[in-house]
Amino acid sequence: MTEGFILPRICVIQASCAILTAEKSEMSEMKELIKEMLAGNKQSLARLITLVERENPQVPEIMEAIHSHTGRAYCIGVTGPPGGGKSTLVGKLISISREKGLEVGVLAVDPTSPFSGGAVLGDRVRMQQHYLDEGVFIRSMATRGSYGGLPKTASGVIKLFDAFGKQVIFVETVGVGQTELDIMETADITLVVLVPEAGDTIQTMKAGLFEIGDIFVVNKADRPGADYLVAQLEMMLHERPKQSWWQVPVVATQAVNDVGTREVYQHIEHHHQVLEEIGELTLRRRRQRRAELLRTIEHKIMAQVVKFIEEDSHLTIYLEKVERGELDPYSAAKEILNTRTLLDNWLRQVKKSRFQ
Ligand code: GDP
């Protein structure tokens, strides 16, 4: 063997060793971070949240390491149209939770503005007073693209809060009646916050928003029309009862004046108690874990499939035709999926890939 052949091989081996060493040190750094977070270090929690949000390749290891520390927190989803007073209400509910000595986590999800690329509502000024409280951790997150609903990294962030020891976690999302199911799959209870002006449109309210509510809050009850909306909602809920074990309450509040907020809190506590008594909480958690597993597989396969389509010149022809409007997406999908050689080629590549 000539020296010219051996040298590059040594370089390759050295490079691989360097990568392995770097991976190893990253791994031990991450383990240290998790250890610190579990011991109560807020900065470590914040850094881990960032890793989850950026979909770092080490996320599966993080989730595995914290798994046995999760499943204890009670997750409260708060949703409704923008400007309804969700942040103000959550601010008051945080105060009540803190009076009871509970540790609180808040995940405020803002829709991304297509113009600024950032979160529309930005930092939650309405919760500002709680930023200085050691027992409260608030994190804002942008939905990136989808309007409303939960970003797919949200459940990882909620798990980190849970493992950190947060007992109550508020997840605030802008609900516009489109992607409400995500919050139901993640939260143990969902509050839908409406305003009196919604009274005129309540009959046509998107089914999604109506069906996910475990508690309805008619906020800004200092304005005219609140009683009318409460009565309308009660009538609708009476006609279409959600569950036999839970009568969905409708509460009028003035979050800004702290009126009715304690009543909302009592309903949340009562709901928790009932869920535990009838074993529904365990069932929900099982459903949530199952949904999360299937969702994770779907996301990973989807990401690979999209990559292959974009890399395969045969398939990009279909993509372009669909984009130009020359072929409808359903016929294109049918043709792609029925072209055996393409599918076989695809599956071969999928089999070769290593999923993170
Ligand atoms: P969000 O977008 O749903 O989170 O709404 P915010 O909590 O940011 O509140 C939007 C605006 O409504 C703010 O100016 C609040 O001060 C105001 N607001 C909140 N609750 C009430 C209320 O009960 N009555 C009135 N009149 N205004 C309120």
Boltz pocket constraint, residues with backbone or C-beta under 6 A from the ligand:
constraints:
  - pocket:
      binder: B
      contacts: [[A, 80], [A, 81], [A, 82], [A, 83], [A, 84], [A, 85], [A, 86], [A, 87], [A, 88], [A, 89], [A, 126], [A, 219], [A, 220], [A, 221], [A, 222], [A, 223], [A, 253], [A, 254], [A, 255], [A, 256], [A, 257]]
      max_distance: 6.0
